[in-house]
């Protein structure tokens, strides 16, 4: 709730560029002294543990709203039924998420936090979530690592926001996700686009799944929410 923390950490999580704010130096020094960000540039969360903890703490209230049972998404062979998980999130978003996100303490990243809360609730106990976010990245990258008897299942997700006055982020999102998948050595991933423009339909009316292919031929499931 500390304003100096929020002014710096919100754009860091949201992936947006920092505004030309006269308070930046003071804010950065204060947050750096707290140990939340690294002591040197580029501006980033201090370590992987804090990347995990910050996202978990901010999404705690949303996790409490998730009623789906994690075991319902485990296939008979032990793999995670990721397509079903995405469909279940769509239902949750339509019923609760769209109204919940603007009311969250850090509402600027409320949409992304609701998704991470749902994902954490389902994956927790059987897998892990790696998070990548930072100033100027324009997205949050997530990697689900799920352990099962056949080895390690991986699911890569990119979260982007469509803001007022900006073009559809689909094309840029596919390019960024393509790069992320290449780095991970994966052939498919998921792109989630949250629409935050004014005057758009209600969440349950605009929610839809699409299929896309990146420039390098990687298959992508696009969830518009």
N, C-alpha and C positions, 0 to 999 in steps of 0.2 A: 504493500500500500504506500510505500515511500515514493513520492513524486520523482525524486532524482533517479531512483532505480527504474521506475516505470518508463520515464522519458528515454532511457537508453536501451532497456531490455525489450520493449515492445517492437521497435523497428528491427532489432537483432533477431527476434523470433519470427517476425513477419516477413523478413527478407527484403524490406524496403530500404532505400537509401536514407541516410540521416539528413534531416533538414539543416539549413544553415542557422543553427540555434546558438545564441550567445551563451547559453548555459552548458554547452557540450563539454568543455574542458573540466568544469567543476563536477558535472555529473559523472564523467568518465573516471575522474580521480576518485570520487566517492565510491563508485561501484567497484573499481579496481582495488581499493583499500579493503572492501568487504570480501575480496577474493572471488567474486562472481565472474569476472572477465580476466583474460590473460594479461600479463604485465606488458606485453609488447604488441605491436600491430601485426596483422590486421585485427580489427576488433572482433572478438569471438569469446564464447563461453570458456571459462578457464580450463575445463577438462571434460572428458566424456561422462563422468559420473554426474557432474553438475548439469550437463545437457539433459540427462535422464531425469534427475531430481526436479529441476525447474519445471519441465513439462508435466511431470506427475503431480506436483503440488498444485499447479494452476488448473489442472483438469479434474481434481478430486471431486468437486461438487457434481460435475457432469457424469463421472463414473457411477455415482450413487443412483443415477436415474436409469442406468442400463439394467434391464430385467432379463435379458437373454442369458441362458446358461452356457458357459464355455464348452462343456462336454457335448452340447448339441451340434457343434461345428467340427467335431472330430470324426473322421471317416472310419469305417471298420478296420482298415489297415493301419490306422494311427495318424494318417496325414491330416492336415488342416484343410477343411473345405472352404477355401478362400472365396470362390465365387458366391457361395451361400452367405459367407460373412459380409460381403459387399451388399448383397441384396437385403440382408437384415439391417445393415446400417442405413440403407435407403429408407426402409420402413421407419426406423428410429428417428431419422432426420425429419421425415415428413410429419411425424407425430410430435416430436419434442425439440429436435435440434435447432430448427429455424427460429423458434421462439426463445430457446435457451441461450444461444450464442450472444445476442445483443445484451443480455443481462449479466454476463460473466464479468468478473472484476476487471480483466484485461479484454474488454469486448472487441478491441481492435484485432485480436487474434482469436476471437471466440469460435469462429467456424472451424479453424484448424484444431483448436483445443478439444472441441466436441468430438471430432473424428478420432483424435489421438486417445481420448478417454474411452470411446467405444472399443477401439482396437486394443487398448491396454487391458480392458476388462475381459475380453475374449482370449487374448494371447497369454495373459499372465498365468504362470503355473506350468505351461507346456512349452513356452518359447520366450524369445527375447525380441525387443524392438531397438534397432539402432537409429538414432536421429541425427540429421545434419541440417543445421540452419545457421543463418548469419546475415549481417548487413549486406545489402546489395545482391543477394542471391536470387531474390524474387520468387522463392518457393521454399518448401520444407520437403526434404527427402527422408523417407522412412524405409527401413529394411526389416522385414519380419523374418526371424530365424526360428524355425520350428523343428524340434527334434522328434524323430519317430524311428521305428525299428529299421526302416530302410535307409536311414542316414539323415541328412539335413535338408529340409525344405526351405526355400527362400522365396519371398514375395516382396517385390520392390514397388513402392508407391511414391508418387509425387503429388504434393498439395499445392494448388495455385488458387488465387482469388481474382475474379473479374470485377474490377472497380469502375466506378462511375467515370465516364469520359474516356475510357481506355478501350482498345480493340479486344476482341475475343482472344484470350491467352492460349487457345488451343495450339496454334502453330508453334509458338515459342515453347510451350510446355512439352510438346512432342520432341523438339530439338534437345531441350534440357534433359528430358527423361532418357532419350537415346544415349546421351553422353553418360548419364548415371548408370544405365544398364551395361554399356560398353565397359565401364570401369569395374563393374561387378562380374562381368563375364556372363551376362544373362540375355536371353532372347525375347523376353516378354515382361510387361509390367502394367501398372495401373496409374492412370492420371485422374485425379479428382479436382474438379473445377467448381469452386463455390462462387455463386453469382451474388455480388453485393451491390448491384446497381439499384437505383431508385425505380419504383413503379413496375417491378417485375412480378410475375405470378407468385402465389404462395408456394412454399417448398414442396408440398405434395403434388402440386400441379406442374412444376418445372423439372422434377426429378426424372432423369432418364439415363439409360446406358447406351453407349455407342461403341463401335469398333473402329480402330484406326491403325495405321502402319507408319512407323518412323521412316526417315529418309534411308536408313540402313536396313530396312526390312524387318524391324522388330515389331511384334504384335502388341497392341496396347488396348486395354479396356478403359474407356473414358466414362467416368461417372460425373454427370452434371447435377449439381445440387443447389 
